[in-house]
Amino acid sequence: MSKAQNNHLHLISPISTTPKLLKFCYFIFALFLLGCGNDKAEKTTEAKQIKETTDKPEQNEESTSDTKTILCFGDSITAGMGLEDSNDAFPAVLQKKIDALDLNYTVINSGLSGETTSGGKNRINWILNQKIDVFLLELGANDGLRGVPLTETRANLQTIIDVVQKKSPNTTIILAGMELPPNMGQDYTSEFRQIFTDLAEKNKLAFIPFILKDVGGIAELNQNDGIHPTVEGHQIVANTVWDVLKPIITAKN
């Protein structure tokens, strides 16, 4: 484990002053360990699933030409890690909401567990080999937890945004923010949070300040690992995303 990672472990370990903070710190600490240990195997499996999904529009181009696409590009939160049924992950819940309104959109889950902004930057061109109407960008948490310099995280996210805007200028981008625990240092956590706010303002993006709002650190809404949302947790995440997504797709429809 790198020196930067060890430093963050020390920041997370000490006992805090409130049960609520303890829950949140446990949530972040477990995510750090899980992200370090399982990236390779999970990425191999999920990348195969995503490739099969993203190949479908090309195979059935004529029959799906009128269907618009929402692509959720993120890490294990988007991927729905730990759920028994992928239909319980928030992208699939969004699809159910869309279908209930009889809107002609297909949601594609392009989440990879353990993904960093650097990994996202490396695969964005391949992902954009299909037509995308709405692009939900949910990356950055793993950078912060692994001690990636915040300037690098900011630059990688900006590169992803630039590539999408250049290659698919008609695509609407929604940026999802993430937060880190306060015991990692006020300056660090504030600057990390500010990255997402700044990028949303600079690029005039639709913005979700904290995608795990009302879920992160709440034990009953997370799985046994203490960090990945349960079925009920993903319902809340979907509602948080839906508040921003619904006006966009109803206007586009």
C-alpha distance (Angstrom), angle and dihedral (degrees) to the residues before:
residue distance angle dihedral
M1 . . .
S2 3.81 . .
K3 3.78 125.8 .
A4 3.83 89.9 -111.7
Q5 3.79 90.7 54.6
N6 3.80 92.6 49.1
N7 3.77 90.1 51.3
H8 3.79 90.8 55.6
L9 3.79 92.1 47.9
H10 3.79 89.2 57.8
L11 3.76 90.4 49.9
I12 3.75 92.9 52.2
S13 3.80 100.1 42.4
P14 3.85 106.0 66.8
I15 3.79 118.4 96.8
S16 3.81 111.8 -99.3
T17 3.77 129.5 -147.5
T18 3.82 102.3 -107.6
P19 3.84 136.7 42.4
K20 3.80 89.7 -127.1
L21 3.80 91.6 57.5
L22 3.80 90.6 45.9
K23 3.79 89.8 55.6
F24 3.78 92.3 49.8
C25 3.80 93.3 46.2
Y26 3.81 91.2 50.1
F27 3.77 88.7 49.8
I28 3.80 92.4 54.4
F29 3.82 95.1 40.7
A30 3.80 92.8 53.2
L31 3.79 91.1 47.6
F32 3.79 89.5 54.1
L33 3.80 93.4 52.5
L34 3.79 93.9 43.6
G35 3.78 93.1 48.0
C36 3.82 90.8 52.7
G37 3.80 96.0 47.1
N38 3.77 107.7 40.7
D39 3.80 106.9 32.1
K40 3.77 99.3 105.5
A41 3.82 100.7 49.2
E42 3.79 94.2 40.8
K43 3.79 94.0 47.7
T44 3.80 91.6 52.0
T45 3.81 92.9 52.9
E46 3.78 97.2 40.2
A47 3.81 94.5 43.5
K48 3.80 88.1 57.6
Q49 3.81 90.8 51.0
I50 3.80 92.0 48.1
K51 3.80 92.5 48.5
E52 3.80 90.1 53.6
T53 3.79 90.0 50.3
T54 3.78 96.7 45.8
D55 3.79 91.9 47.5
K56 3.82 92.0 59.0
P57 3.81 98.2 77.3
E58 3.81 90.4 57.2
Q59 3.80 92.3 48.8
N60 3.80 93.6 49.9
E61 3.79 99.7 29.2
E62 3.77 96.1 140.5
S63 3.82 96.7 49.0
T64 3.82 95.3 44.3
S65 3.82 99.8 37.8
D66 3.82 91.8 110.7
T67 3.80 94.9 47.8
K68 3.79 115.9 99.2
T69 3.79 121.3 -141.9
I70 3.80 133.2 -132.9
L71 3.80 112.0 -168.8
C72 3.81 120.4 -162.3
F73 3.81 107.1 -155.5
G74 3.78 112.2 -172.1
D75 3.79 152.8 96.9
S76 3.83 134.2 -78.7
I77 3.80 92.7 -46.4
T78 3.80 89.7 61.1
A79 3.81 92.8 38.2
G80 3.81 91.4 56.9
M81 3.77 93.9 -128.1
G82 3.82 114.8 -160.0
L83 3.79 97.2 16.9
E84 3.78 116.6 128.0
D85 3.78 91.9 -142.8
S86 3.81 121.0 39.5
N87 3.80 87.5 -151.0
D88 3.82 86.8 74.2
A89 3.82 94.2 61.4
F90 3.79 114.8 104.8
P91 3.85 95.5 -107.5
A92 3.82 89.1 58.1
V93 3.80 90.4 45.9
L94 3.81 87.8 53.8
Q95 3.80 88.7 53.2
K96 3.79 90.1 55.3
K97 3.79 91.0 51.5
I98 3.80 90.2 49.5
D99 3.80 93.1 48.3
A100 3.80 90.7 49.6
L101 3.80 88.1 59.8
D102 3.83 91.3 45.0
L103 3.80 91.8 -122.5
N104 3.79 117.3 159.9
Y105 3.82 99.6 -122.7
T106 3.79 133.1 121.8
V107 3.82 118.7 -154.5
I108 3.81 116.8 -145.6
N109 3.80 119.1 -161.5
S110 3.81 107.9 -142.4
G111 3.79 97.6 167.6
L112 3.81 124.1 137.5
S113 3.79 122.6 -167.4
G114 3.79 112.5 -118.9
E115 3.80 92.6 14.9
T116 3.81 117.8 159.1
T117 3.79 129.1 -163.3
S118 3.81 88.1 -102.4
G119 3.80 90.8 55.6
G120 3.78 90.3 47.0
K121 3.79 90.9 50.9
N122 3.81 90.0 52.4
R123 3.80 95.0 53.2
I124 3.80 101.7 36.0
N125 3.81 96.3 94.7
W126 3.79 91.8 54.5
I127 3.81 91.6 48.4
L128 3.80 90.6 53.1
N129 3.81 92.6 60.9
Q130 3.80 85.4 100.1
K131 3.78 131.8 59.7
I132 3.81 111.1 -93.7
D133 3.79 124.1 -171.2
V134 3.81 98.5 -179.6
F135 3.81 123.9 24.1
L136 3.82 117.8 -164.6
L137 3.81 110.2 -161.4
E138 3.83 112.9 -159.3
L139 3.81 109.2 166.1
G140 3.79 138.1 116.5
A141 3.80 107.9 73.3
N142 3.80 94.4 96.4
D143 3.80 90.0 50.6
G144 3.78 92.1 56.9
L145 3.78 94.0 45.2
R146 3.80 92.8 49.5
G147 3.77 95.0 48.8
V148 3.79 96.8 -111.0
P149 3.82 107.9 168.1
L150 3.78 108.4 -96.6
T151 3.79 91.1 -131.7
E152 3.80 87.8 60.9
T153 3.80 92.7 48.7
R154 3.79 90.5 50.4
A155 3.81 92.2 48.0
N156 3.82 93.5 47.9
L157 3.80 93.0 50.3
Q158 3.80 90.3 47.9
T159 3.80 90.2 50.8
I160 3.81 91.3 52.2
I161 3.80 90.0 49.7
D162 3.83 91.3 47.3
V163 3.81 92.6 50.7
V164 3.80 92.7 49.8
Q165 3.80 92.7 47.2
K166 3.80 92.9 47.1
K167 3.80 98.6 43.2
S168 3.82 96.5 35.8
P169 3.82 107.9 22.3
N170 3.81 93.9 171.0
T171 3.81 92.8 57.0
T172 3.81 116.9 109.0
I173 3.81 111.4 -136.3
I174 3.79 122.4 -149.8
L175 3.80 114.6 -166.1
A176 3.81 116.9 -152.3
G177 3.80 116.3 -155.9
M178 3.80 129.0 -146.7
E179 3.80 133.3 -160.1
L180 3.80 134.3 -146.5
P181 3.84 127.0 -144.6
P182 3.81 117.1 -86.3
N183 3.80 93.6 -123.7
M184 3.81 88.7 71.2
G185 3.79 86.8 75.1
Q186 3.77 131.3 -77.8
D187 3.80 95.4 -112.5
Y188 3.79 93.6 49.0
T189 3.80 96.5 45.5
S190 3.80 92.6 44.2
E191 3.80 92.9 50.5
F192 3.81 91.1 46.0
R193 3.82 91.4 52.5
Q194 3.78 90.8 45.3
I195 3.82 92.0 57.4
F196 3.80 91.1 71.6
T197 3.79 94.9 43.0
D198 3.80 91.9 49.8
L199 3.80 94.4 47.4
A200 3.80 92.4 48.3
E201 3.81 91.1 51.2
K202 3.80 95.8 41.8
N203 3.79 94.2 49.7
K204 3.83 96.1 34.0
L205 3.81 92.3 -122.1
A206 3.78 131.1 165.0
F207 3.81 104.5 -104.5
I208 3.81 140.3 -149.1
P209 3.84 105.4 -171.1
F210 3.83 95.8 -157.6
I211 3.79 120.2 8.1
L212 3.83 92.1 -163.7
K213 3.78 93.7 53.5
D214 3.84 110.2 153.0
V215 3.84 90.2 5.1
G216 3.82 110.6 62.4
G217 3.81 112.7 96.2
I218 3.83 94.8 5.1
A219 3.82 105.6 123.0
E220 3.80 98.6 -153.8
L221 3.81 91.3 53.7
N222 3.80 94.6 51.3
Q223 3.78 134.3 68.1
N224 3.81 125.1 -107.8
D225 3.80 90.2 -80.7
G226 3.79 86.8 65.8
I227 3.77 94.8 -128.9
H228 3.78 115.5 63.2
P229 3.82 116.1 75.0
T230 3.78 121.1 -108.3
V231 3.80 121.8 -132.6
E232 3.80 88.1 -83.9
G233 3.79 90.7 46.7
H234 3.79 91.5 53.6
Q235 3.79 89.2 51.5
I236 3.80 88.7 58.6
V237 3.81 92.2 45.6
A238 3.80 89.0 50.9
N239 3.81 90.1 51.9
T240 3.81 90.4 51.0
V241 3.79 91.0 51.7
W242 3.79 92.4 41.8
D243 3.79 92.0 59.1
V244 3.82 87.9 65.4
L245 3.80 100.0 30.0
K246 3.80 100.7 49.3
P247 3.83 97.5 64.5
I248 3.81 89.7 48.0
I249 3.77 98.1 52.2
T250 3.78 96.2 39.3
A251 3.81 88.6 54.0
K252 3.81 91.6 47.2
N253 3.79 92.9 46.4
